[in-house]
Amino acid sequence: MMGLLAGGLASGFVLATLLNILIKLMTIVSLVFAPVFVAIGGLLF
């Protein structure tokens, strides 16, 4: 029973870490691409 609980906690921790990394990547990508989209929008409109 204890092993199962530890496994669940470990998988939850891994999932949380991956989610955290994904959010950071999304933030970086949006910061990098926001000026690009603004520039493209400025050219189009």
N, C-alpha and C positions, 0 to 999 in steps of 0.2 A: 504493500500500500504506500509506503514511504517513497519507494522508487518511482512509482507512478506519479505521485505528487511532485517530486523533484523534476521528473521529465516534463510535466505540464508547465512548471515554473520556468524551466530552461527554454522550452519552445516559446513560451510567452515572452521571455526576455529577448530571445533572438528576433521574434516578430516585431517587438517594440523597437529594437535597435535598427532593423531593416526599415521600418516605417520612419524612424527619425532621420536616417540617411537619405531616404527618398524625399522627405520634406525639405531637407537641406539642399539636395540636388535641384528640386523644383524651384526653390527660392533663388539659387544661383542662376539657373537657366532663365527664369523670368527677369532677373536683374540684367542679365546679359542681352536678352532678346528684346526687352522693352524699348530701348532706343532704336533698335533695328526696325521694329514694327512701327514706331512713331515716324521714322524716316521714310519707310515704304508708304505709310498712310499719307504723309506730307506730299510725296511724289504723286500718289494716285488721286488725292482729293484736293 
